[in-house]
Amino acid sequence: MSEALANGYLESLLQGQSNLPRSPRGWLNTLRADALERANALSVPTTRDEEWRYTDLSPLYQKSFHHAPPAALPARAELTAYAVPEAGCTLTFVDGHFVPELSTACADPALTVMPFSAALAEQDPTLQAHLARHAVLGDDPFVAVNTAWLQDGVLLRVHAGRSAATAVHVLYVSTRAEGASYPRLLVVAEANGECTVVEDFVALQPAAYLTNGVTEVALADGARVRHVRVQRESIAAFHFGTCAVRIGRNARYLSSAVALGARISRFNLNITQADEGAESVLDGLALIRDKQLADTHSMLDHVQPHGRSRQLFKSIVDDTAHAVFNGKIFVRQGAQRTDSAQQSRSLLLSPRARVDTKPQLEIFADDVKCAHGAAVGQLEAEQVFYLKSRGLDEASARNLLTFAFAGEIIRGIALPSLARQLEHIVLQQTQKQTSYRNIQ
């Protein structure tokens, strides 16, 4: 890869940023300007960087993507397949732009849900208090570029002591080849509030494009947030996502993240368990094939005592696809009685498939219970033989075992309609894999 090509890539992504209309809120203009300055000071990652050593972004750097309005709005019927009936409201973005005509308002009294434009017009103090406070610019060029382009986004606020009766569905639709979009979501759960939010990234065409999203979640004391993230982009697309979460005293964050699409995808999940009794439960699944690369990095930062976390990440990798998982548990000095466990399990369906997994523990407290583990393998011959002895042919036996491997993660999604959609995708993909082998 040409170093000059990589070094100039951020500059190409920022072309046109100066044409963004200025906000009437001076703090937002300052935020964008600071992000632009930071992005210009950074360089894009390469495999020479430790955090990116397994993820070669050369295919991205060989393409040019530009921020642009949607080519044309899709018909509502085109989005029917992605509907989540359990959601009380849906906010739809097309190529990064909020589309009121394809959205439904939230009527749940426990929630305030609005696009950033409405929050800025109403001068909602929540936006200024939390936006870009959790996903900090740091050394991540993709977060910096997203913040420099900050315009459309969603503010979801859960009122104190209230529990939302329905989920909120945020649907990001890509329609434009060679386009770049920068989704942004801010979830703020006030004390003892409870909600479920679904982020859904979908494509209506198979071309290459770039999605660079940032999500921030802040849980006050006693709050509970269920967060489902589904990435089913075009298999030619490039997807970068960052989710930064701050968990307060006795609050609980539950996450299910599923990666199915994109030529190259990277998801950074950064959890700060900032107060006593904070808890997180993190499930993840990557199901990839052909030449896809799916990279998941997680950081669990236990700051205060009596924290608890559980993480299970699974990957199913076929053809010459490549899955990466790097999970770090960090226990700070004084975070006594921390109870944290992490598991990574990978299933290889092809002799050319590849998995790199790196669980890490970094502990500075002496009264803790922490464990991690990783397993990579193929389908067990004994299990296939057992199912064949019960009347299944080999293809059906392998399909069933692969489906069951993924099903543990999908069953944890507390939205039946979405779980059924994902089960159907997994079943379709395993059947295609078997059919391909039979042809060969």
N, C-alpha and C positions, 0 to 999 in steps of 0.2 A: 504494500500500500504506500502511495506517495505521501510523505509527511506534509508537503505543501497542500495537497488535496484535503487532508484531515484538518489541518490548522485553519483553512479558510472556510470550513463547513459551517461553523456557527455564524460567521458573517453572512453567508448566503441565507440561512434561516431567518436572520433578523432584517433582511431587506424589506423595506416597506413599513417597518415598525414605527418610523417617525411620522407616518401618515395617519396613525391612530388619532381619532378625535380626542382632544383634551377633556378630562373629566372636570366637572364643576367642583369636585372634592380635591383639594390640593394634596391631601395625604396619599391619594391613589396615584396622582401624577408623580409624586416623590418616590413611591414604591416602584413604579415602572422604571423610572430613571435610574434608581439604585440597581435594579435587576439588570437593566441594559448595560450599565457600567460593569457589573460583575460578570455578565456573560462575555463582554468584550475582553475581559482579563483572563478568561479561562480558555482551555483548549479541549477539544473533544477527546473522549477516552480511546485508548488503543489497548492491545493485549499486553503492552509493557506496563500498564497500570495493574496493580495487584487485584483491585476490585473488579477488573474486567479481563483478567488473564485468560478466561475460557470463552470469552465472547468477542468474536471478531466482527467489527462493524464495517468492514470494507465494503460490503454490498450496499450499505446505506450511503457511504460517502461517495459512491459512484453515481448517485442519483440526485436530482435537484427537485426540491419541494418548496412550494410557496404558499403563504397564507392568502386565502382568497374566499370570496363569498360562494355560497353553494351555486352549482350550475343551474339547477332547477329543483324545486321542492318536490319530494316524492308524494304520491297519493297516499292517503291514510290507509288504503287497502294494502299497500306494499309493506306496511309495518305490522299488519295483523299477526304475522307469525311470531312476533316478538312481544306480544301483549302479555302482561302479568295481571290477571284478573284480581289477585289479592291486593293489588296496589290501589289506594284511594285516589292517587293522582299520578300523572305522568308528565314529566318535563322533557321535551324532545329538542335535541340540538342536531342540526344538519350541517355537516362540515364545520363544526365548532360554533355555529350561530344558533341562538335560541329562536325557536319557531313557535309562537303562541298558537297558530292555527292547528298545529299537531300536538298540542299539550292540553292537559286538563287541570283545572284549579284544585287546590287542596281545601277540603271542607272540614277536616278534622280539627276540632278546637284545641287539641293538644299540641298542634304544630303550627309553625309559621314557615311556609315554603314559598320562595320567590326568586326570580332571576336577580342577578346583581343590579341590573338597571333599576328595578323597583326598590331594592334595598338602599341604593344610593339616593334615589329620589326621596325616599322617606327618612333618610339619614339614620338608618338603623344602626345603633352603636355597636351591635354585635359584629358587624362586618369589619369595622376598623379595629376592634379589639382583638380579633382572631386571625384575620386574613394575613397569610405569610408569616405568622408567628410560630407555626409548628413545622411547616415545611420550609426551613430556612434556606437561604441561597447557598451558603457554604461553598463546597467545591463541586457541586453537581451542576454541570452546564445545562442539563435538560430542565431542571427546576428553574434556573435563571432565565432561560429562554421563554418558558411558559409564563413566568411572572412578568417579563418584559412585554408580552403580548396580552396581558390581563385585560379582558374586556367583558366577555359573556361568562356567566357562571351561575351556580345555584347556591343560595343560602338556605339551609334547613336548620331551624331552631326548634328544639323540644322544650316546651314550657315546664317550669319546675313542678315536680310532683305529679305530672301528667303522663299517661301512657297512651301512645297512639294506637288506635284500633286497626288501622290499615297501614300497609307499607307505602313507601315513596319510591317510584320508579324513575330513574334518570336515564334516558335513552340517548346515546350518542350514535348518530347515523352518518356514515361516510358514503358519499356519492361521487366524489370528484377525483379523477386520476391526477396524480402529481400534486395534490393539494396537501396542505399542512394545517392541522387543527390543534387547538390548545385548550382542552376541557379543564374546568376548574370546579370543584365542589367543596363547600365548607359545611360541616355538620357540627352543631353546638348543642349538646345535651345538658340542660341545666339540672340542678340538684334533684335527684330521684326521678328524672324524666326517663322515658323509655320509647324507643322507636326501632323500626326496621327500614333500611335503605338499600336499594338495588342499583348498582351502576352496571350498565349494559352497553358494551361497545360492539356495534354490528356494521356490516357492509352491504350495500346494494349492488356492488359491482366488483369484479375480481382484480382490478388494476392495482398498481402500486401507489401508495400514499403514506403520509406520516401522521400518526396520532401521538401527541405528547401531553399526557394528562397529569394533574396534581390534585390530590384529595387531602383535606385536613379534617381531623375528627377530634373534638375536645369534649371529654366527659367530666362533668362536675361530680361532686361527691354523691355516691349512691346511684348514679345514672347507669343506664344499660342500653347499649347500641348493638344491634345485629346488622352486619354489613356484608352484603353479597356483591361480589365483583365478578362479572362474566366478560371475558375478552374473546369474541368470536369474529375477529376482523377477517378481511380478505387474506388468503394465504400468501399474497404477494406484498402485503403491507408491512410497515414497520411501526411497532408500538412500544412506547416508553411510558411507564406509569410510576408515580411515587405516591404513597399513602403514608402520612405522618399522623400518629395518634398519641394524644396525651390523656392518661387515665387517672382520675382523682381517687380520693379515699373511698374504699369499698365499692368502687364502680367496676363495671364488667363490660368488656368489649369482646364480641364474638364475630369472627371473620371467616368467610368462605370465598376463596379466590380460585377461579377456574380459567385456564388459558387453553384455547383451542386453535386460534387463528394466528396470523401474521408470519411473515418470512422470518423476521427476527423480533422477539419481544423481550422486554426487560421490565420486571416489577420489583420495586424497592418498597418494602414494608417496614417502617420504623416505628416501634412502639416504645413509649416512655411511660412506665408505671410509676407515676410521680408521687404517690402518697401511699400510706399504709393500707393494706388490704386490697390493693388493686389487683384485678384479675383479667387475663386474656386467654381466649381459646381460638387458635388459628388453624384453619384447615386449608389445604391447597391441592390443586390437581392440574397437571399439564398433560394434555393428550395431543401428541404431535407426530407428524409423518413427513415423507418426502425429504426436503432439505431444510425443514424448519429448525429454528433455534429458539428455545424458551429458557430464559434465565430468571430465576427468582432469588432475590437477596432479602433476608430479614434480619432485623436487629431488635432484640428484646432487652430493654434497659430497665433493670430493677433498681430503683432509686431508694425506696423506703422499705421498712420491714414488713413481714407477713404478706408479701406478694405471691401470687400464684399464676403460672402460665403453662399452657399445654399447646404443643404445635405438632401437627401431622401433615407432611407434604408427600404427595405421591406423583410419580410421572410414569407415563406409558409412552414408549418411544419406538417408532418403527422406521423402516427404510434406512436412510442415512441421517435421520434427524438427531438433534443434540439437545439434551436437557441439562440445565445447570441449577444446582441448589446450594446456596451458601447461607447458613443460618447461624447467628451468633447470639448467645445468651450472655449478658453482661450484668454481673451482680456487684453493686458498689459497696464500698466500705460502709458499714452500718445497716445494710439491708438484710438484717438477720431474719432467720426463719423464712427465707425465700424457698418456695417449692416450684421448681421449673423442670419441664421435661420436653424433649424435642426428638421427633423421629422423621427420618427421610427414607422412603421406600420407592424403588424404581423397578419397572418391568420392561425388559428389552424384548421386542418382538422380531428383531432382525439381527443377524450377526454383525451388521455394519452400523447399528444404532449405538449411540454414545451417551453416557451420563457422567457428569462430574459433580460430586456431592461433597460438601465440606461443612459439617457441623462443628461449632466452636463453643467452648466455655471459657469465660474470663471472669474469675471470682475473686473478690477482695473482702469477703465476709467468711467467718469460720463456722457459723451455725446455719447451714443451708442444706437443702436436698435438691441436687441438680443432676440431670442425666441427659445423655443424648445418644443417638445411634443412627446408623445408616445401613441399608441393605440394597444391593443391586443384583438382579438375577433374571432368569427366564421362567416361563411357565414350568411348573413341576411335572415331570413325565408321569409320576405316580398319580397326580390329580387328573391328568388327561386320561390315563388308563382307567381310572376308577369310573369316570363319566362314560367312557366308551363301553365299559362293562355293564353299564345301566341302559345301553341302547342308543347313545348319541354317537354320531359320526365324529371324526376327529375335528373337522372344521367347527361344528356346533359346540364341541367340548371346549375348544380354545376360545371361541366367542364368549361362551358363558363364563369362563374363568376370568377373561379380561374385563368383561362387564362387571363381574363381582368385585374385582380389584378396584375399579373406579367407583363402584356404587357406594362404598363406605363414605366417601367424601360427599357425593351427591345427595345421599340420604340425610346428611346433616343440614341441608338447605331447607329451612322451614317455610317454603313457598311451594306447594304441591305442583302448580302449573309450571313453574320454572324448572323444578326438579325433573318433571316429565319431559320437558323440552331437551334438557341435557342428557337424560337417559337415552332418548331417541337418537341424539347425535352420536353418543358413544356406541350405541348398537349399530348404527349405520356405518360408522368408521371401521369397527372391527369386522363387519361383514365385507366391506370393500377390501380390507387387508387380506382376508382369507381368499376372496375371489381372485385377487391379483396373484397370489401365490399359486393358486390352482392353474391359472393360465400359464404361468412360468413352468 
